[in-house]
Amino acid sequence: MSSDGEAMDLDHLHPGARPVALLPARQRMPNLLLIGPTNNGKSMIVEKFRRLHPPISHPDREEIPVLVVQMPSEPSVIRFYVAVLAALGAPLRPRQRLAELEQVALALLRATGVRMLVVDELHNVLAGRGDVRREFLNLIRFLGNELRIPLVGVGTREAYLAVRSDDQLENRFEPFPLPLWQPGAEACSLLASFAASFPLRRPSPIATEEMALYLLTRSEGTIGELTRLLTDAAIAAIDSGEEAINQRTLLLASYLGPTERRRLFERELV
């Protein structure tokens, strides 16, 4: 039921999200902390979830079921509220005071029917000074209490450390780790999807346990690096006329893994 007693239309929501939407508003809503290494698909997961629950245009208003906000690189409460208003598409007036920004942001979050707030790059909170960090952690707690909607934090291990530094927040956020990819059935399925997506004339025999071990070792287990490696190998396959990703084109690929790139950069500094 909605706040005015009418039954909510949840047809636009993904079936997995409907139970969350049906949760009655309460002081402590369930929150999630999606954590994992950089370049491992966290933001991609968030973007896909946002696309599955797009804004809905009504005659008198815009409804935004899922709002995604990126944590500013230099965290402050004012900059965060500005990011919220920008994500809502609200016009920004220069030199607004914090109290005014807060009231406008809260009013628009309610008016647009936001049912889940996702804060990406949450680890940026650690870039602030100690007092700024505490202020922002207090803000997260305040938003959860005030809006009574689920909050989702997304970031690296540092995001977990930031949340863990506040006992109340740690109790409110359930960590959901996104680990590095490991060889196995899921990795082979992922590689089969990659092989089918490249416009090559010959099949690419990469969806095997042996190839998964090689590719994930070379890319150091993140999906972003794996994408980069396979893209470079696909380019090498076209340039060489091989027209398939195989051992030869993988050796021809110009790709360097994160550790190799770091070592090369450090050598250039000497």
C-alpha positions as CSV (number, residue, x, y, z in Angstrom):
1,M,0.0,0.0,0.0
2,S,1.1,3.5,-0.7
3,S,1.3,6.2,2.0
4,D,-2.2,7.4,0.9
5,G,-3.7,3.9,1.3
6,E,-3.9,3.1,-2.4
7,A,-2.5,-0.2,-3.8
8,M,0.9,0.4,-5.5
9,D,1.4,-0.6,-9.1
10,L,4.6,-2.7,-9.1
11,D,4.4,-4.0,-12.7
12,H,7.4,-1.8,-13.7
13,L,9.6,-3.4,-11.0
14,H,11.9,-6.4,-11.5
15,P,10.3,-9.4,-9.7
16,G,13.3,-9.6,-7.4
17,A,12.8,-6.0,-6.3
18,R,9.1,-6.2,-5.6
19,P,9.5,-7.6,-2.0
20,V,11.7,-4.6,-1.1
21,A,9.1,-2.2,-2.6
22,L,6.4,-3.9,-0.5
23,L,8.3,-3.5,2.8
24,P,6.4,-1.2,5.1
25,A,8.2,2.0,5.9
26,R,9.9,1.7,9.2
27,Q,12.6,3.5,11.2
28,R,15.3,1.0,10.1
29,M,15.0,-0.2,6.6
30,P,17.3,-3.0,5.3
31,N,20.4,-1.5,3.7
32,L,23.0,-3.2,1.5
33,L,26.7,-2.5,1.1
34,L,28.0,-3.9,-2.3
35,I,31.8,-4.1,-2.0
36,G,34.5,-5.3,-4.3
37,P,37.8,-4.5,-6.0
38,T,37.8,-1.6,-8.5
39,N,37.0,-2.4,-12.1
40,N,35.0,-5.5,-11.2
41,G,31.6,-4.5,-12.4
42,K,30.0,-2.8,-9.4
43,S,28.8,0.3,-11.2
44,M,27.7,-1.9,-14.2
45,I,25.5,-3.9,-11.8
46,V,24.0,-0.7,-10.4
47,E,23.4,0.8,-13.9
48,K,21.6,-2.4,-15.0
49,F,19.4,-2.4,-11.9
50,R,18.6,1.3,-12.5
51,R,17.6,0.5,-16.2
52,L,15.4,-2.3,-15.0
53,H,13.5,0.3,-12.8
54,P,13.4,3.4,-15.0
55,P,11.6,6.6,-14.2
56,I,7.9,6.7,-14.9
57,S,6.2,9.8,-16.3
58,H,2.8,10.7,-14.8
59,P,0.6,13.6,-16.0
60,D,1.5,15.6,-12.9
61,R,4.9,14.3,-11.8
62,E,7.9,12.1,-12.5
63,E,8.4,9.0,-10.5
64,I,11.9,7.7,-9.9
65,P,11.9,4.3,-8.2
66,V,15.7,4.0,-8.0
67,L,17.9,7.0,-7.6
68,V,21.7,6.5,-8.2
69,V,24.0,9.2,-6.8
70,Q,27.8,9.2,-7.1
71,M,29.7,10.2,-4.0
72,P,31.7,13.4,-4.7
73,S,35.4,12.8,-4.9
74,E,35.9,15.5,-2.2
75,P,33.1,14.6,0.2
76,S,30.9,17.2,1.9
77,V,27.3,17.3,2.9
78,I,26.6,20.2,0.6
79,R,28.2,18.6,-2.4
80,F,26.3,15.4,-1.8
81,Y,22.9,17.2,-1.7
82,V,23.9,19.0,-4.9
83,A,24.6,15.6,-6.5
84,V,21.2,14.3,-5.3
85,L,19.4,17.4,-6.8
86,A,21.4,16.9,-10.1
87,A,20.4,13.2,-10.3
88,L,16.8,14.3,-9.8
89,G,17.1,16.7,-12.6
90,A,16.3,19.7,-10.3
91,P,17.5,23.2,-11.2
92,L,20.4,24.4,-9.0
93,R,20.5,27.9,-7.6
94,P,24.0,29.3,-6.8
95,R,25.1,29.8,-3.2
96,Q,22.3,27.9,-1.5
97,R,22.7,27.3,2.2
98,L,22.9,23.7,3.6
99,A,19.6,23.9,5.4
100,E,17.8,25.0,2.2
101,L,19.5,22.3,0.1
102,E,18.6,19.7,2.6
103,Q,14.9,20.6,2.7
104,V,14.6,20.9,-1.1
105,A,16.4,17.5,-1.6
106,L,14.2,15.7,1.0
107,A,11.0,17.2,-0.5
108,L,12.0,16.1,-4.0
109,L,13.0,12.6,-2.9
110,R,9.5,12.2,-1.5
111,A,7.7,13.9,-4.3
112,T,9.4,11.7,-7.0
113,G,8.6,8.5,-5.0
114,V,12.2,7.3,-4.6
115,R,12.0,3.9,-3.1
116,M,15.8,3.1,-3.1
117,L,18.8,5.4,-2.9
118,V,22.1,4.0,-4.3
119,V,25.3,5.8,-3.3
120,D,28.1,4.8,-5.7
121,E,31.8,5.3,-5.0
122,L,31.0,5.4,-1.3
123,H,34.7,4.8,-0.5
124,N,35.3,8.5,-1.4
125,V,34.1,9.3,2.0
126,L,37.5,8.4,3.3
127,A,39.0,11.2,1.2
128,G,37.6,13.7,3.7
129,R,39.0,14.9,7.0
130,G,38.0,13.1,10.1
131,D,35.3,15.7,11.0
132,V,34.0,15.7,7.4
133,R,33.9,11.9,7.4
134,R,31.9,11.8,10.6
135,E,29.5,14.4,9.3
136,F,28.8,12.4,6.1
137,L,28.3,9.2,8.0
138,N,25.8,11.0,10.2
139,L,24.1,12.2,7.0
140,I,23.7,8.6,5.8
141,R,22.1,7.6,9.1
142,F,19.9,10.7,8.9
143,L,18.7,9.9,5.4
144,G,17.8,6.3,6.4
145,N,15.8,7.5,9.4
146,E,14.1,10.4,7.6
147,L,13.2,8.8,4.2
148,R,12.6,5.3,5.5
149,I,13.7,3.7,2.2
150,P,16.5,1.1,1.6
151,L,20.0,2.6,1.1
152,V,22.6,0.8,-1.0
153,G,26.2,1.8,-0.7
154,V,28.6,0.7,-3.4
155,G,32.4,0.8,-3.2
156,T,35.7,-0.8,-2.6
157,R,36.9,-2.4,0.7
158,E,37.5,1.2,1.9
159,A,33.7,1.8,1.8
160,Y,33.3,-1.1,4.3
161,L,36.0,0.3,6.5
162,A,34.2,3.7,6.5
163,V,30.9,2.1,7.5
164,R,32.5,-0.1,10.0
165,S,33.9,2.9,11.8
166,D,30.4,3.8,12.9
167,D,28.8,1.2,15.1
168,Q,25.2,2.2,14.2
169,L,25.8,2.2,10.5
170,E,27.6,-1.1,10.6
171,N,24.5,-2.7,12.2
172,R,22.3,-1.2,9.4
173,F,24.3,-2.2,6.3
174,E,24.6,-5.9,5.3
175,P,27.9,-6.4,3.4
176,F,27.6,-8.1,0.0
177,P,31.1,-8.9,-1.3
178,L,31.7,-9.0,-5.1
179,P,34.9,-11.2,-5.3
180,L,37.4,-11.5,-8.0
181,W,36.5,-14.0,-10.7
182,Q,37.8,-17.5,-10.3
183,P,38.0,-20.4,-12.9
184,G,34.9,-22.5,-12.9
185,A,31.5,-23.0,-14.6
186,E,30.5,-19.3,-14.1
187,A,33.7,-18.0,-15.6
188,C,33.4,-20.4,-18.6
189,S,29.8,-19.1,-19.1
190,L,31.1,-15.5,-19.0
191,L,33.8,-16.3,-21.5
192,A,31.2,-18.0,-23.8
193,S,29.2,-14.7,-23.7
194,F,32.3,-12.7,-24.6
195,A,33.1,-15.1,-27.5
196,A,29.6,-14.7,-28.9
197,S,29.7,-10.9,-28.7
198,F,32.8,-10.2,-30.8
199,P,32.2,-9.9,-34.6
200,L,34.8,-12.4,-35.6
201,R,34.4,-14.9,-38.5
202,R,35.6,-17.9,-36.6
203,P,34.6,-19.3,-33.2
204,S,36.8,-18.4,-30.3
205,P,37.7,-21.4,-28.1
206,I,38.0,-19.5,-24.9
207,A,35.2,-21.0,-22.8
208,T,37.3,-23.8,-21.2
209,E,38.7,-24.3,-17.7
210,E,42.3,-24.1,-19.0
211,M,41.6,-20.8,-20.9
212,A,39.6,-19.4,-18.0
213,L,42.6,-20.0,-15.7
214,Y,45.0,-18.3,-18.2
215,L,42.7,-15.3,-18.9
216,L,41.8,-14.6,-15.3
217,T,45.4,-14.9,-14.1
218,R,46.5,-12.5,-16.8
219,S,43.7,-10.0,-16.2
220,E,44.0,-10.5,-12.4
221,G,40.4,-11.5,-12.0
222,T,38.4,-8.4,-12.6
223,I,35.8,-8.2,-15.3
224,G,37.0,-4.8,-16.5
225,E,40.5,-6.0,-17.1
226,L,39.1,-9.2,-18.7
227,T,37.1,-7.1,-21.1
228,R,40.1,-5.0,-22.0
229,L,42.3,-8.1,-22.6
230,L,39.7,-9.8,-24.8
231,T,39.0,-6.6,-26.8
232,D,42.7,-6.3,-27.5
233,A,42.9,-9.9,-28.5
234,A,39.9,-9.4,-30.8
235,I,41.6,-6.5,-32.5
236,A,44.7,-8.6,-32.9
237,A,42.6,-11.4,-34.4
238,I,41.2,-9.0,-37.0
239,D,44.6,-7.4,-37.8
240,S,46.3,-10.7,-38.2
241,G,43.5,-12.3,-40.2
242,E,43.1,-15.0,-37.6
243,E,39.5,-14.0,-37.0
244,A,39.3,-15.8,-33.6
245,I,40.5,-15.2,-30.1
246,N,43.0,-18.1,-29.4
247,Q,46.4,-18.6,-27.9
248,R,48.1,-16.9,-30.9
249,T,46.0,-13.7,-30.9
250,L,46.2,-13.5,-27.1
251,L,50.0,-13.4,-27.4
252,L,49.7,-10.8,-30.1
253,A,47.4,-8.6,-28.0
254,S,48.9,-5.4,-26.8
255,Y,47.3,-5.8,-23.4
256,L,49.3,-5.4,-20.2
257,G,47.8,-6.4,-16.8
258,P,47.5,-4.0,-13.9
259,T,50.7,-5.2,-12.2
260,E,52.6,-5.1,-15.5
261,R,51.4,-1.5,-16.2
262,R,52.4,-0.5,-12.7
263,R,55.9,-1.9,-13.0
264,L,56.3,-0.3,-16.4
265,F,55.3,3.1,-15.0
266,E,57.6,2.7,-12.0
267,R,60.5,1.9,-14.2
268,E,59.9,5.0,-16.2
269,L,60.0,7.1,-13.0
270,V,63.5,5.9,-12.2
